[in-house]
Amino acid sequence: MHKYHIMAPGPTELPPSVLAAGGQPILHHRSLEFRSQFAEVCENLKHVFLTNQPVLTLSAGGTGGMESCIVNFSDPGETLLVITGGVFGERWAKIAESLGRKVIRIDVPWGQPVDPQIVAIELLQNPQTVLVLGTLSETSTGVEHPISQIARLVACTDALFAVDAISGLAVCEFRMDEWEVDVAIAGTQKGLMSPPGLSLVALSDKALKTLKKKNGPKFYWSYDSALKSLMTDKYPDSPWTPNVSLILQLRQALTMILDEGLENVWIRHQLLAKATREGILAMGLQLFNSNSPSAAVTVIKRPEGVESSAITKHMLNDWGISIVNGQGKMKGEVFRIGHIGYCDRTDVLMTLAALEAVLWDLHYPVILGSGVSGAQNVFLTLKQREIQCLTY
Ligand code: PMP
């Protein structure tokens, strides 16, 4: 018997009811039966992004959502300010460059959050900027960036601020309208507890107005087409055939998230992340970053003399737990534990216990039980509200 657990920062495990929703017969996408359920999804997405504006549902992975944002809100040759500092910040820059945009990078040291003052200076020095691109939760380094502060700066300019919230939505605090973020992109395979394959794009009023002024080439990615289908009838529609099954699964997951309460979901993730970090430190390991850690993922330096690929391999082969290696230039230097979406205290304790055993097998001098008790110390000293968030 081999039982499989995902503790990666996406894709994540799915609640049984979300899995079951994917097994329903395919509905025709123009049928009233489907469109009434899609209407529920569109409405509930607004409650998760905390916006009153429309949220587009694209049949694409997260990277597709990022590309669609660049093609809709900038034209070739225009200037984009990109906050890098990890694989996904760098991905924004690569997509923009491949589409012929002029990219100015704000190079953030990997493992650090961006300093908003540097963004302010770059905005002053580059008034031609049409789009600022940032990341809520940088999955490769485990950093959460100060999105609300950057949004406030960009709001004073004519530029739009687009946020990759792919691993951050329904994990980290994020308030689209209140913070004045213009474009926020999520993927279904992380905090939204659904399979990979949909990209959700929330748009501000400023973004909707800017859309009309952009003429760059696009077809499948056209937000104008998507918005027309979404808004022209009583029930929303899609310009192309959408991923019907995924939308039905997302409907179930969104219901669960809103039943739990969005703020409770954020607190649960913060506590799982804190317990994971404490467990790791109690084992004598080091975190890659301690400054502004994301609630989505814990990034751990490999111990001296132990390969990170050996750790991930043994975790999977011996214990059935999928954790992941570093990405980009961090590959081989760190390993990452995700605690996203359908994840609870038991998952964290199980992962730490297995990690102790793996490190023991790899001759790292770990004290068995140290990591588990580090996490238990967090779970056993909670405030009343926190207990409710973990035991819901
Ligand atoms: N941005 C971030 C922050 C991510 O974590 C990921 C996926 N790991 C992506 C973008 C890319 O998403 P996808 O793999 O669905 O294209």
Boltz pocket constraint, residues with backbone or C-beta under 6 A from the ligand:
constraints:
  - pocket:
      binder: B
      contacts: [[A, 9], [A, 10], [A, 61], [A, 62], [A, 63], [A, 64], [A, 88], [A, 135], [A, 137], [A, 138], [A, 139], [A, 164], [A, 165], [A, 166], [A, 167], [A, 187], [A, 196]]
      max_distance: 6.0
